[in-house]
């Protein structure tokens, strides 16, 4: 299958995956103990009022009927209504998704900016002190949990030094950059630790490959060989790993946004869980899972574009 065929065929493979995600998220909601209508109205609400609202939300129907109503609404872009806010969930998400996307993009760009120079310096200085220093950074980064790292950054750079705000999203582009610097740095440090280790190993393997030795024997410039052949052939495993970790980070925003009080989807998820706003939790679970699948597809496309030898 050619590259264009892959790009056209791969989305079709995602349909059963997304369908499976919708079934699992629906089953999670069904398995959650408690009655969302009773939670919304309180224990003093009459049985007639509870029954009326259960009929309004379709909760008096069998589970299979509820699922198909849910699926039909999903296909129409209707995520339902929040029990707590009593408004459309899509409107509530629209106010928060910008902060989450900005944070993910900010953290990912920062992680790539940290990873590339560290991995290159480590690989070309194998066994020497720069290599040892980078490997120590990777080990420490993998050892510290992101939420602990975030708390330490708040204490040092916000409380002690006062360079960055402790929480919030800020106003305007520069305000967002300033307020989200610490949560983005937390993401970047956690992400770059594993990416640096992977890219370093890939660079070392490529540097010892026969075609690189042949290129050197022809007298080609070392810098040209490195950036034209070594880096390009080594970056693919790191890109795949980056895609996997971005998928993990989409769910990880639940923790990062809660630590830094970023008004995004992650913090919204935590608030909805505590408020037992089941329909919001269900919708956010579906959004996070769907976003992870889309990121995985994007990484596959980039991988195929970079290496024509790969066919899927």
C-alpha positions in Angstrom: 0.0 0.0 0.0 1.4 3.4 -1.0 1.6 6.4 1.3 -1.5 8.0 -0.1 -3.4 4.8 0.2 -2.3 4.5 3.8 -3.5 8.1 4.6 -6.9 7.3 3.0 -7.2 3.8 4.5 -6.0 4.4 8.0 -8.9 6.6 9.1 -11.3 3.7 8.2 -9.4 1.6 10.7 -10.1 4.2 13.4 -13.9 3.9 13.1 -14.1 0.5 15.0 -11.6 1.9 17.5 -13.7 5.0 18.2 -16.9 2.9 18.3 -15.2 0.6 20.9 -14.2 3.7 22.9 -17.8 4.9 22.9 -19.1 1.5 24.1 -16.5 1.4 26.9 -17.2 5.0 28.1 -20.9 4.3 28.1 -20.3 1.1 30.1 -18.2 3.1 32.6 -21.1 5.4 33.2 -23.5 2.5 33.6 -21.1 0.9 36.2 -20.7 4.1 38.3 -22.7 3.6 41.5 -25.5 6.1 42.3 -28.3 7.8 40.4 -27.2 11.0 38.6 -30.7 12.4 38.7 -31.0 11.8 42.5 -27.5 13.4 42.8 -28.7 16.4 40.9 -32.0 16.9 42.8 -31.0 15.8 46.2 -32.4 13.2 48.5 -35.5 15.3 49.3 -36.8 15.3 45.7 -40.1 13.5 45.2 -40.2 10.3 43.2 -42.4 11.9 40.6 -39.9 14.6 39.8 -37.1 12.1 39.7 -39.0 9.9 37.3 -39.9 12.9 35.1 -36.2 13.9 34.8 -35.1 10.3 34.2 -37.6 10.1 31.3 -36.3 13.5 30.0 -32.7 12.3 29.9 -33.8 8.8 28.6 -32.5 7.1 31.7 -35.7 5.1 32.1 -34.9 3.2 28.9 -33.0 -0.1 28.7 -29.2 0.2 28.6 -29.0 -0.8 24.9 -31.6 1.8 23.9 -29.7 4.4 26.0 -26.5 3.5 24.1 -28.0 3.9 20.7 -29.6 7.3 21.7 -26.2 8.3 23.0 -24.5 7.2 19.8 -27.0 9.0 17.6 -26.5 12.2 19.6 -22.7 11.8 19.3 -22.9 11.5 15.6 -24.9 14.7 15.6 -22.2 16.4 17.7 -24.5 16.4 20.8 -22.6 15.4 23.9 -25.7 16.0 26.2 -26.2 18.3 29.1 -24.3 18.8 32.3 -26.3 17.8 35.4 -24.5 20.4 37.5 -24.4 23.4 35.1 -27.7 22.5 33.3 -26.3 23.5 29.9 -24.8 21.9 26.9 -21.5 20.0 27.6 -20.1 21.1 24.3 -20.4 24.8 25.4 -18.7 24.0 28.7 -15.9 22.3 26.9 -15.5 25.1 24.4 -14.5 27.5 27.2 -11.8 25.1 28.5 -10.4 23.3 25.5 -8.3 26.3 24.4 -6.3 26.2 27.6 -5.7 22.4 27.4 -4.5 22.6 23.7 -2.3 25.6 24.4 -0.7 23.8 27.3 -0.1 20.6 25.4 1.4 22.4 22.4 3.5 24.6 24.7 4.8 21.6 26.6 5.5 19.5 23.5 7.4 22.3 21.7 9.5 22.9 24.9 10.2 19.1 25.2 11.4 18.9 21.6 13.6 22.0 22.1 15.2 20.3 25.2 15.5 16.8 23.7 17.2 17.5 20.4 20.3 19.4 21.6 20.7 17.1 24.7 20.5 13.9 22.6 22.9 15.2 20.0 25.4 16.4 22.5 25.2 13.1 24.4 25.6 10.9 21.2 28.5 12.8 19.7 30.3 12.8 23.2 29.6 9.2 24.1 31.4 8.2 27.3 32.5 11.7 28.1 31.3 14.1 30.8 28.5 15.8 28.6 27.2 12.3 27.9 27.2 11.4 31.6 25.5 14.7 32.5 22.7 14.1 30.0 22.2 10.5 31.1 21.9 11.7 34.7 19.3 14.2 33.6 17.3 11.4 31.8 17.5 9.1 34.9 16.4 11.9 37.3 13.6 12.9 34.9 12.2 9.4 34.7 12.5 9.0 38.5 10.5 12.0 39.5 6.7 11.9 39.1 5.3 14.9 37.1 3.1 16.2 40.0 6.0 16.2 42.4 8.1 18.0 39.8 5.4 20.6 39.3 5.1 21.3 43.0 8.9 21.8 43.3 8.8 24.2 40.4 6.0 26.2 42.1 8.0 26.4 45.4 11.2 27.4 43.7 10.2 29.6 40.7 6.9 31.0 42.0 7.1 31.2 45.8 10.8 31.7 46.4 11.9 33.6 43.3 8.5 35.0 42.2 9.2 34.8 38.4 6.0 33.0 37.4 2.4 32.9 38.8 1.4 29.9 40.8 -1.8 29.3 38.9 -4.2 30.6 36.2 -4.2 30.9 32.4 -3.5 34.6 31.9 -4.8 37.1 29.3 -3.6 37.2 25.7 -0.9 35.2 24.0 2.0 36.5 26.2 -0.1 36.1 29.3 -0.8 32.5 28.4 2.9 31.9 27.8 3.8 33.4 31.2 1.1 31.7 33.2 1.6 28.3 31.6 5.4 28.3 31.6 5.7 26.1 34.8 3.0 23.5 33.8 4.5 23.4 30.3 8.0 23.0 31.8 6.7 20.2 34.0 5.4 18.4 30.9 8.6 19.1 28.9 11.0 17.8 31.6 9.0 14.6 32.1 8.7 14.1 28.3 12.2 15.0 27.3 13.8 12.6 29.8 12.5 9.5 28.0 12.8 11.1 24.5 16.4 12.1 25.1 17.3 8.5 26.1 15.5 7.1 23.0 16.9 9.5 20.5 20.5 9.1 21.9 20.3 5.3 21.5 18.9 5.7 18.0 21.7 8.2 17.1 24.4 5.9 18.4 23.0 3.0 16.4 22.8 5.0 13.2 26.3 6.5 13.7 27.7 2.9 13.6 25.7 1.8 10.5 27.5 0.7 7.4 26.1 3.4 5.1 27.4 6.1 7.5 30.9 4.5 7.5 30.7 4.4 3.7 29.7 8.1 3.6 32.7 9.0 5.8 35.1 7.0 3.6 34.0 9.1 0.6 35.2 12.2 2.5 31.8 13.8 2.9 31.7 16.5 5.5 30.9 15.2 9.0 28.3 17.8 9.8 26.5 17.2 6.5 26.5 13.4 7.1 25.1 13.9 10.6 22.2 16.2 9.8 21.4 14.8 6.3 21.6 11.0 7.2 22.1 10.3 10.8 19.6 12.6 12.4 16.9 12.0 9.8 17.1 8.2 10.2 17.3 8.3 14.0 14.4 10.6 14.7 11.7 8.2 13.7 11.7 6.1 16.9 11.6 9.3 18.9 8.7 10.6 16.9 6.7 7.4 17.6 7.5 7.6 21.3 6.5 11.3 21.3 3.1 10.3 19.8 2.6 7.7 22.5 3.5 10.1 25.2 1.4 12.9 23.9 -1.5 10.4 24.1 -0.5 9.8 27.7 -0.2 13.5 28.4 -3.7 14.2 27.1 -4.9 12.1 30.1 -2.1 13.5 32.3 -3.5 17.0 32.0 -6.0 15.9 34.6 -3.1 16.0 37.1 -1.0 18.8 35.7 -4.0 21.2 35.3 -5.1 20.4 38.9 -1.7 21.1 40.3 -1.4 24.5 38.6 -5.2 25.4 38.6 -5.2 25.7 34.8 -8.9 26.1 33.7 -8.7 23.4 31.1 -10.4 20.1 30.4 -8.3 18.2 32.9 -9.3 20.4 35.8 -12.9 20.2 34.5 -12.7 16.4 34.6 -11.6 16.5 38.3 -14.3 19.0 39.2 -17.0 16.9 37.4 -15.9 13.7 39.1 -16.2 15.3 42.6 -19.6 16.8 41.6 -20.7 13.4 40.2 -21.5 15.1 36.9 -21.6 11.8 35.1 -22.5 13.0 31.6 -19.5 15.4 31.6 -17.2 12.7 32.8 -18.4 10.3 30.1 -18.0 13.0 27.4 -14.5 14.0 28.6 -13.4 10.3 28.7 -14.5 10.0 25.1 -12.8 13.2 24.1 -9.5 12.2 25.7 -9.6 8.7 24.2 -10.5 10.0 20.8 -7.8 12.7 20.9 -5.3 9.9 21.7 -6.3 7.9 18.7 -6.1 10.9 16.4 -2.6 11.8 17.7 -1.6 8.2 17.1 -2.9 8.4 13.5 -1.0 11.7 12.9 2.2 10.2 14.2 1.8 7.2 11.8 1.3 9.6 8.9 4.4 11.6 9.8 6.4 8.4 10.2 5.4 7.1 6.8 6.2 10.5 5.3 9.7 10.6 6.8 10.6 7.0 5.8 9.2 5.7 2.5 10.4 2.2 3.3 7.6 1.9 5.9 4.3 0.5 4.6 1.3 -0.2 6.9 
